[in-house]
Each structure stands twice: as structure tokens, then as C-alpha cells.
Amino acid sequence: MNYTIRRAMMSILALSVLGLSACSESTTKATETTKTESADTATVSNFEGCYAIEQGSPALIKISKDGTGYAMQMKENADKAQAWDEPEMLDSLSTDDAWQYFASNSLNLNKSDLIGDAIVRKDKVMAMAQVQSAAANTNPFLDSAYVVMLINKVATIYQVLCDDTRVDMIKDFHHATPSTTPSASQDSTQSK
């Protein structure tokens, strides 16, 4: 009797394992199909809007459509007469060409995570790309639909409401303490 029960248990266990692996394969196939379909339908990037490097902070970058391309404006410091500088045209790059700006990153970002074209400043110090919603939802390092490369560092960038709020670039951002500002470090090296 023990032998019969043991065989029945082993059969049930074997069937359970087969059933679970079959469910796992169909779930994986369904997920892959969904990712492929969403990748196929979301192939056009839209950058129009304002962006900040910290959530909840005022807009620092404004991207607008200018004819067939994009133009970028940076927020001026509070002591300037205008809130935004003059628009500067941006270049558009395919995902393959833009990947050179995002390949070395700490966000676990893959080329397949990017949507459509990316935009880049003519001096190449900034590039921006839109991220697949599936990547933004599943990658814990991506908490935004956009990534930016600023002076060879890749980070998320947040789309925020456009505003003309005046900002003091040094005082208004907690990460820009006097010890990290270029003028403070130059002053301390000159006094030594």
C-alpha cells in the first residue's frame, strides 16, 4: 500500500511540474508577444514639453517642435531678464546611432528599451531618448519615461509642467552645495 501511495504521489508531483512549466512557457510567450506588439506600435518619440532632473522641481529644459525637428531652451538663472534662453535646434538620431550616448549606463538600460528617434544637442553634451513603457514599468532603475545623457552620465529625466518660475541655480537645488559648485572649488584651490 505504501508503494502504491508513493507512486501516486510521484505521478501527481510529475504532472504538477509539467503543468507549471507549461503555464510558465505560455506566460513567457504571451509576455514576449505583448512586448513585441507594444514595441511595434510605439515607434515614434515625442519630446515636446518641459523637463527637470529631479521630481517635483521646476522645469529646467524646454523642448518644442520647430518645423520638422526639435528645439531646446534652458532656464536662465533668476538674475536674468528672461526665464528661458534662446531656442537651439537639436539633431535627431536613430536608436542605433543614439545608442552610443546611452550604452554605458547604470540604469540597466538596453537599446531595445528605447523608442524611436533620440535627440541630441549639436555640441553632443546632451542626448535624450524616450523609454518603452514596459521597461519603465519593470526596471527598478527607470522611474521615468525619458532618459538623458548629460556630459557622459546617463540618468532619468522627468517631464514636468512648463513654467516661468525663476530659479537660483545654486540655491534652489539641494545637490548643488557650495562645496560642489565650480566657483567654490576654484576659489578654494586658488587660496591654497
Secondary structure, DSSP 8 states (H G I E B T S, - for coil): -HHHHHHHHHHHHHHHHHHHHHHHHHHHHHHHHHHHHHHHH-------EEEESSTTS---EEEEEETTEEEEEEB-BTTSSSSB---EE-EEE-HHHHHHHHSS-SS---GGGEEEEEEE-TTSSEEEEEE-HHHHHH-TT--SSEEEEETTEEEEEEEE------B-TTTT-TT--TTTSHHHHHHHHHH-
